[in-house]
């Protein structure tokens, strides 16, 4: 079963990531205004430049470069002027009359790098402007300049990053749910369940750490050293959430494999899942509501996916019928929670119901909803048709086979969610 799940991750993750346009992956918020403004001519040389964004941005990883005529270049120190986390400023040198190009690069709170440039003039003198970056828009426009989630040299395209994120999500979600259901069994589960938990306990922290390492190197752009990447993980909003996820996943492995305390391992695994809810889009949109909703959403998904995997690994146990009924009851509650929290997150990010004719992000949300409805159809079929006959001679085999199909669909939905975390909600 595990090789099949890996295949689903690679196929769905690669296909969905490849289907998304390359350029919009860098645009998770926009520069709304600047002072001096793009194209402005200011009579008095300004002492600082101020950039105001549409969403929350980080000071860590921000870069401001001023280009003047004659090849002059100044690297400015980005600072936060006050409590508004959407604003970045930088002190300017003493400027002579002429034209200047400001290049900027920041990391949004959801963990994605964006960049652009604009031109302004001092004292009415235009001078010879420095050449714009190859992918920049015309003078006076704010534009993405090709810097983004995956700069050259980090990884070869978005697909590997999505696959690693998908694998980490699946390992942590499945392990948390599997541990919880195994703890409800007097025997602690069959040897097959125990072996599956050990594999997931090893895979979870490795894949989470791999993702965090690649991700932080990508968003920082020039973070080639271990120290720079560690600083990024501990100072960026999404980085701190990922760091907590990695540590808690490692503690889960320690508790299960070394300390042999499955109860403690269960607690650490659930906390690792919850930590992941603080990264990505929820960190940038109404955090007081979006982050708790994301955490509850992930915990409910862990119970559902872990329960499905538990029914697959416990197929030959004598208590399978009772386990199936228990999982079904938990899954019913999980469906309600996932649906409610999913609606909350969708409205917080998009502000409306997504339609298939909308942005790439909206289309993928629609695809995720379709997958979720498919899972509900499976659950309804199991409760109404297969659970009543699970005690029959072939009831267990029929239910287990159908559950494997539902689990494969659930894997696809989780992979799609991982792709969504790297696609901008805005066009």
N, C-alpha and C positions, 0 to 999 in steps of 0.2 A: 504493500500500500504506500509506504514512504517514497519509493522511487516514482510511483505514479504521481504523487503530490508534487514532487520536485519538477517533473515534466510539465505539470499544469502551471507552476510558478513561472518557469522559463518561457513557455509558449504564450500565456496570457500577458505576463509582464512585458515581454519583448514586443508582442504585437501591439498592445495598447500604448506603450511608450513610443514606439516607432510611428504610430498613427498620429501622434500629437505633433504640431508644427515645432520646429526647432527654436525659432526666435522668441515666441511668446513665453518660453520657459523662464526667461530672464526677467519678466515684468510682473512682479507680484505687488507692487505699489507704484505710484507715479510721483514725479516732482510737480507739485501744483504751482509753486511760485518761487521766485528768488529775488534777492536784493543785493546788488543791482539786478534788474530784470533782464531777461534775454532781449538783446537788441537795443537796450537803453543807452542813451548818452548822458552821462552824469557830469555836471559842470565842475564839481569838487571831487578830488580823488577819494574814494570810499576807504574806510579803515578796516572794514570786514565784509565778508560775503555771508549771506544767510540763505539757506535752502530749506523750504517747507514742503513736506511730503504729504501725500494723502493718507498714509498709514504710519504705524510705528516703525522707527528705524533705529539701528544700533550705532553707538559711537565706535565700539570695537569693530575693526575691519574697515572703517570709513577712510576714504582717501580723497583729498582735494588737491588738485594741481592747477596752477595758473601759468598760462603760456602767453608770452608777449612777443613783440617784434624782435628781430635780430637773434632769435634762438634763446631768448631769456626764459627761464623756467623757475618757478617757485613751488616748493612743496609746503602746503599749509597744514597746520595742526587742527584737526576737527575737534570741536568741543560742543557741549550742550549748554545753550544760553540760559536755560531755566528748567522748569518742570515738564514742559511740553516735549514729549518723546517723538514728535514728528519733525522736529527742527534740529538742524545741524548748522554750526557757524564755523568760520575760520578767519583769523586775523590776517589782513592783507599787508604786504610791504608798501613802502612809499611808491606810488605809481606816477609815472610821467604821462602826459597826454598821449593818447594812442588807443589802439584796439587791443583787447585781451580776450583770450579764450579760457573759460573755466571748465575743466574736466572733473567730474565727480564720480565716486563709486561708493555705495553704501550697502548695508545688509538689512533687509526688512526683518521685522520681529518674527516672521514665520520662517526665517532661516534661508532666504534666497537673496543673492546679490543682484543689484541693478546698477546701471551706470548711464552716464550721458554727458553732454557738454552744451555750453551755450556761449555766446559772444556778447560783450558789452564794450562801451567806449568811454574814455575819460577825456574831458576838456575839448570835445569836438574833433580831436585828431584821430583819424582811423588807423593810419600806419599800415604796416605789413603784418597781417594776422598769421599766426602759426597755422599750419595745415591741420584740418580736422582729422580725427581718426577715420579710417577707411569706411566704416559702417555708420558714421554719424549722419544725422540729418542736416539740412541746410542751416546756415548761420541763423541764430535766433531761435531755433527749435530745441526743445528738450527731447533727447532721444536715447534709447538704449544703444550701447555701442559694442555689443557682442560679449561684454563681460557678463557672467551670470553664474548659474548653478554649476556649470561644468566647463570651466575655462580650459583652453588648450593645455595639455600636459597633466591634467588631473586624472580624468579617465576618458576612454574613447566613447563619448556619447552618453546619453541618459540611461540607456537600457541596463548596463551593469548596476548602476546605483539603485534603480527601481527593483531589480531582482534581489539585491542584497536586503533592501528595506522590506520587501515582501517576505523573504525568508525569515528575517528577524521577527516581523509581526506574527507570522504563522507559528513559529517556534514558541514565542512567548505566550500568545493567546491559547494555543493548544495545550501547552504545558500547565498553565494556570488552571484551566478547566479540568484537565485530566487529573491533576493532583487533588483538586477539590472533590471530584467524584470518587476517586480511589479512596480518599479518606473516609468516605461514607460507607465503604464496604468493610465488613468485619475482617476479611482476609487481606485488605489492602490492595486487592486486584490480582489478576493472573500474572504469571511470569511475562507474558507478552506485553501487558500493560506496563509492568515495571521496566522492561527493556526499552519500551518506547519513551517512557519518561526520562530514562538515562540519556538516550540519544538527544532528545529535545533539550535537556538540561545542559548538555555540552554545546549544542548548536546555537542556543539562544544568545549567550553572552558573546560567543565568537562572531556571530553575524551582526549583532547590535554594535559591537566594538568596531567591526570592519566598516559598517555603514557610517558610524560617527567619525571615524578617521578620514574616510574618503570625503564625506560631506563637508567637514570643517576645512579640509584642504582646498576644496572647490570654492567655497564661499569666501574664504580669505584670499584666495588667488595666489599669493606668494608665500603661503605658509608651508615652507618645505621642511622646517625643523620640527622636531617633536615638541619642543617647548612652546613654539608658536601655536601649534594645534591644540595643545593642552590648555593654553591660555584662552583660545577661542572657545573651546568646549565649556570652560568654566565661567566665561564672561558674557557670551551670547545667550539670549533668552531661550531659544530652541536648543542651544548647546548644553545648557544646564539641565534641561529636561532629558536630553539624550544621555548625558553623563550619569544622571540618577538611574536611568533605565539600565545602563551598562553595569553599574555597580550592583544594583538589585538583582539583575540577572545572574551575575557572578555569585552573589550570596545565595541565590536559589540553588545553583549548582553545588556550592559548598555544603549547604544544609542537606541536600538530597544524596550526594555522592560520597561525601567525606564524613559529615556528622551523622548521617543516616537519621535525620529527623524530618520526616515527610510533612509533619504539621507546620514546622517552621519554614520549610521549603515552600509550602502552599502560600503562607503569608507573604514571603518575599516575592513569589511569582506574581501574586495579585498586585503587590505594590509596584513591581516592574511594569506591569501593564498600565497601571494608573499613571506612572511617571511619563509614559509615552503620550498621554493625553495633553501634556503641556507643551508639546512641540508642534510645529507646522502651522497651518492656517488658524486654528483656535487661538494661538498666541498673539495674533494680530487683529482679531475682530472681537470686540466686546468681551475681553478676557474674563471678566467676573462671571459671565454666563457661559461663554463658549468653552472655556477650559473644563469646568465641572461637567458640562454636558458631554464633552469629548471623553472624559474619564469614565463616566457612567456608561456611555456608548461602548467603549472598549471592554469594560468589565462584563457587560451583558454579552458581547460577542465572544468573549473568552469562555463563558459558561456554555454557550451554544456550540461553538466549535469543539471545545474540550469534551462536551457531552457526546457529540457525534463520534469523535475519535475513541472515546471510552467504549461506546457500543461496538465499534469495530474490533478493538483489542480484547474485549470481554466476550466475544461471540461464543466461545466454548465453555464459559463458566456456568455452573449449575444455577446461579442466581440471576441469569440473564433476563428473564421476564420481569423480575422486580426492578432490576437496574434500568431496563427500557422504560418502564412506567415512571420511574423517578426522573430520568433524563427528560422525558416528554413533559412532565409538569414544569421543570425548570426552564425548558425551551419555550414553553408557552409564555411564561413571565418575561423571558429574554426578548421574545418577539415584540411585546408591547413596549418594553424599555428602549429597544433599538429603534423602533419606529418613531417614538416620541422624541428621543434625543436627536435622531437623524433629521427630523423636521425642524427642530430648533436650530441646529447647526446650518442647515440649508438656508433658512430665512435670515440668520445672522450674517452669513457670507454673501448670499445672492440678493436677499431682500424680496424674493418672489419665488413662485414655483418655476423650476427650470423647464424649458421646452426644448425639444430635440432640434429646433431650428436656431437655437441660441449659440453661445460660445462653445468652444471645445470643452471647457470645464462643465458647462451645463449639460452638454450631450453625454459626458461621461457620468455625471450625476444621474441622468436618466437611465443609463445602462446599469449603474449600480442599483438603482431602485428596481429595475427589471429583474436583476439577479436576486435581490431580496424577496421579491414577490414569488420567484421560483422556489426559493427556500421555504417560504410560507406554504406553498402548494405541496411540497414534499412533506412538511410537518403535518399538514391537514390529512394527507393521505395515510401517513403512518398512524395518526391517532384514530382515524375513523375506520380504516381497513385492516391494517397489519397488527396493531397492538391488541385488538380483541382476539386475534388468533395466534398470538405469540406463544401460547402454551401448547399449540397443536404440534404435530410431528414435524412439519416443515416450516412452522411459523418463525422460528428463530432465524433460519437460513434466509427466508424471504425478507424479513425485516433488516437483517444485517446487510444483505446485498443492496437494498434500497437506500440504507443509511450511507453506504459507501458512495453512492451516486450523489446524494445530498452533500456529503462532505467534499466531493470534488467540486461541486458548484460553489460551496462556501469558500473554498480555496480561491476560486476565480474572483469572487467578490472581494476578498481580502487583498488580492493582488491589485484589483482595480482601485481599491481605496489607497493603496500605496502609490499608484500612478497619480491619483488625484492630488496627493500631497505635494507633487512636483509640477502641477499644472496651475497657471494663474486663474483665479476666479474672474478677473477683469479681462476684457478683450485686448 
